[in-house]
Amino acid sequence: MANISSFQLSQLTDIVDRTFQDKQKTLPMVMKNSGIVSVNTMPMHTGDSKRFAERIDTSQYAGVRDEGEDAAEGVVQYGYEKDATVYTIAQVRSITKLMRDAGKDQQIIDKITNLTEVCPNTIELDLANRLTFAWSTTYVYDGATRTITVGDGLALMSASHTLTGSATTYSNIVTSNPAFSKGSLETAEKSFVEESYDNLGVKCYYSPDTIITTDDPNTINEVRQLMHATADVSTSNAGTKNVYSNKYKLVSVPRIATTAAGAPDSTKRKYWFLAASAASDFYFYSLVEPYVKAPRDGNNGESFASESWSYLTGATYLMAIVSGKWIRGSRGDASA
């Protein structure tokens, strides 16, 4: 087989195209496929923004109707809304004439194959950053400030979330931000029982089914031990039933314990979340799926002045989280 450096433009482009298609099938999209993100496609030519809304709440219970009187009208309460606008991510890489002439085959391979991972990796980082910065209302990425409030204007994790039709507030922070354990999981479960409301302030019911962690081995092992122990992990009685067996799905997200740019951040390594995936209003809409644009005859992909072959990858999408009702979170650092 000829060296890559001796390939013609069309041959190298074919390698990029095939590599890109293969990568899209095999890359582990942990956050996107976690079950807590609603993944959708925006039809082309339908605008560059979307409005997301909580469900409409109505009176859960009927009133008493006295004899001969009219029935009371049920109350209808709209929830919070959240607008989101698409943005484009992109990167270009060039294969220089010198690289081709000098036979820098491995450098060429690395440049063109790694390019196919850039947009999927960025999407994963963007999705994970919603949990990485769940206690913040903004974060900065690539010099730009991104606002990540939910519909009530607060951070995803807040001790004072509000409702549209009631003065009641609720917290979705696990009390005292404990590290993951059987006890702290029960605290999170109790929060779902005692602090779940519709927008009229009436108790409603969510069924949490997913535990989300960072890639911290200790936290992951604590979750797995709890779920797979043959007995209650707090007792030596081997005949005691483990009520957590098969109760939750574990999703370990390696990009949560990072900076906004994806560098390791050990201060976040103990983060964990409990989520009710069926109630999640975490939305991801793709307008333009990740693609690679390669130089071909007539499309100016080869620079006349430098004789470099330039390859471009890009994607366009939006994401939004409307409320914090479906999730509970802990920093795992025992902070107040």
N, C-alpha and C positions, 0 to 999 in steps of 0.2 A: 504493500500500500504506500502511496506517495506521502511525503511529509505534508503536514497541514500547511506549512509555510509555502509550499509549492502549489497549493490549491488555487483555482481560479475563484473570482468573486462569487459566482453562482454556486460553486461547490461549498464554500464556507458558509454562505447564507443558508444552504440546505441543512447543514449541520446545526446551525442555530435554530432553525425552524423545528427540526425533529427533536432537538434537546428540549426546547421550550414545551412542546406538546407532552413529552414524557414527564417533565418536571411537574406540570400541572396535575398529573394523575397521581404522583407519589409524594409530593410535599405534605408533611403533617400539619394541617391547618387546625391546630388545637382549639383556639378560641372560636374560630368560625364554625367548627363542628361540635362545639361543647354542648349544645342543646339549650343554652341560655340566650343565644343570639338568634333572632328571627332574620333569616337570610332571604333576600328578595332581589328581583331585577326591576330596574326602572325602564319602562319602554322608551325607546328613542323618540326625540322630538316632543316630549311631554313636559318640558321645563327642567329647571336645574335645582328645584327645591321641593321639599315635601313637608306637610304638617302631620304630626302624629298626635293622637289624642287617647286619653284614658277612656275606658268604656263608660257609657252613661249609666249612672246608678239610679235605681228607683226604690221606692219604699219596699222593704223586705217583708213587712207584716201588715195585715189588714187592721182597720179600726173597727170599733163597735158601731153598728147602725141601730139606732132606736127605732121602735115600731113606727112605721109611716114616714120616716125620715129618709133623706137621700144619703147614699153612701159617700163618704169623704173621698175627695180626689187624691189619687196617689201622687207623691212627690217625685219629681224628676230632677236629677242633679247632674250637670255636666262636670267632667273632671278637668284636669290640667291638660294643656296642649304644649307641644314642643316643635319648633320649626328647625329644619336642618337644610343646609345647602351643600351641593356636591363640591368636591375639590379634586384636583388632578395631581397625581404623583408621577414622577418621571425621572429617568436617568439615561445618559448617553455614554457609550464607551467606544473608543476608536482603536482600530487595528492599524498601526502605522506601517508605512512602506518599509521602514528599517526593520521592524519586527518580522515582516514577511521575508525580506531579503536575507536577514541574519539567521533565519531558521529558529526563531524563539517559539517553538511549538507549544511547550507547556504553558508559557505566558499567554499565548493566544487562546489555548483551550480554557484556561482559568477565566480569562476575561469574558469570553462569549458564553460559557456555560453558567458561570455565577450570575450573569446578567439576568438569566431567566428566573432566578429566585428573588430578585430585588422587590418586585411589586407584591407578590404573595407574602413575603416577610414583613413588608411595611404595613400591609393590611392587618396581619397578626399583631404587630406592635401597636397599631392604632387601637385595635379592639382591646388588647390587654391593658393599654394605658387608661382605659375607663375604669379599671379596677386598681391599677397602680396608683392612680390619683383620685381614688374614690372619695377621699376625705377633703378634696380640694375643689374649687369651682373653676379653676383654670390651670393650665400648664403650658410651658413653652416648648415648641418643637421646631427645629430648623429656623430659629429666630422669630417665629410667629406665635402669638398667644392664642391658644385654643380654649374656648369657653365650653365647659362640660357640665353645666348645671342641669338639673332635671326640671320638670315643669313648674315646681314651686319656687324656683330660683335658688335653691340650695344645692350643696354637694350631694352626690349620690348617697354617701354615708353621712347622716346628720342625726343629732339628738332631738331636733325640733321640726321635723317635716310637718307641713300643714295640709289641711283638707279644704276643698273648695266650698263645701256646704256646712261646715261645722267649725267651732273654735277648738276642737280637739286636735292635739298634736301627737305625733308618735316618733319613736326613735328606732332606727334600724341598725344601730351600733350595738354589738354584743357588750354588755356591761363590763367595764374595766378592761376591755381589749385583751382578753386572756389568750395564751397560746392554746392550740388545739388540744383537747382532751375530752374524755367522756363527759365530765362535768360542764365544760364550756360549750360542748355541743348541745347538751340539755338546756343550757341557758339560752342559746340561740333558738332552740325549738320552743321554749317557753315564750320567747319574744313573739314568735309567729302566732302563738295562742292568745297572748294577752294584748298585743299591740298591732293587730290587723283590723283595719277599718275600711269601710267604703267611704265615699266622700260626704255622706250624711252623718258620719261619726258612729255608725252602727257596726258592730262586730261582724267581720266576714272571715272566710276560711280559706287558707292557703295550705297546700300540701308540699312542703319542701322535699326535693328529691335529689339534689346535686350538691356535693361538697367540692368547692374549688380551692386549690392551694397553689402556692408557688412550687418551684422544683426543690425546695428544701427537703433533704432526705429524712430528717427527723420528723417533720410534720407529715410527710407522706406515709412514713412507717407507722406513725400514731394512728392515722386514719385507717390504714390497711389492717393494723392489729385489731382495732375496734370492730371493723366490719367482718373480719374473718376469724376472730377468736372462736373457739368451740364452746366457750362459756362466757358469762359476764366477766369482763376484764378486771373488775374491782373485787372479785371474790375468788377463793381457791376451790370453790365447789364446781367440779368439772361437769356436774349434771345440770347446772343452771343454764337456761336458754339464753343465747345472745340475741337480744331483740334487734340489734343493728345489722344482723346478717342480711345482706341483699337489700337493705332499706334505702341506701344511697348510692349514687354513681359518683366516683371520684374522678375529677378532672384536674390534672396538674399542669399548670401553665408556666412554662419557663420564662416568659417575658414579663411577668408581673413584678418580680423583684429586680427591677432595672430603673435606670434613669429614663427620661422621656426619649432619649436617643437610643436606648437599648443597651447601655453599658451596665454592668452589674452594680446593684445597690443593696448591700447587706442589711440596711436598716429596714427593708421591706420583706426580708426572707420568711418571716413568720406570719405574713398576711394569710388569712383564710376567710372563706365566705360560705354561707348556706343559702341555697336558692331554690325557689319554686319555679321550675322551668316553664310549666304550663301557664303561669301568670306573668312571665317576663315580658316587659315592654322595651327591651333592648333591641333596636332595629339596625340592620345593615342593608343598604340598597346599593346595588352596583349599576351604574349607568354604562360604563365601558369596562368590560372585564380586562384583566391584565393581558397585555399583548407585547409582542416584539416586532419592531419595524426594522427591516434589514435593507441595506443598500442593494439596489438593482439597477440595471441599465436604464437610464433616463429619469431616475427619481432623485438625482443629486446626492445620493448616499456616499459617493466617492468625491472627496474634496479635490478640486483641480489644483489648488495651491499646495496642499500638503500631501496629496495622494493617499490620505488615510481612508479607511473604510469605517464608517460610523454606524453603530447599532443602537437603537433606541427602545426602551421599554417604558410603558405607561399604563395607568388605570385611572378611572374616575368613579367616585362613589361618595356616599354620605353615611353617617351613622347618628343615632340619637337614643337617649334613654329618657322615658317620660316620667317615671316615678321610681321611688325606692321601696315600694310596698312588697315587692317579690323577693327581696334579698336582705340578708343580714351579714354584717362583716365585722372582723376583728383585725386589728393591727398585730396582735399576738405579742405585744411588748409590755403588757400590763400597765399601759398608760391610762390616765383618767379619762 
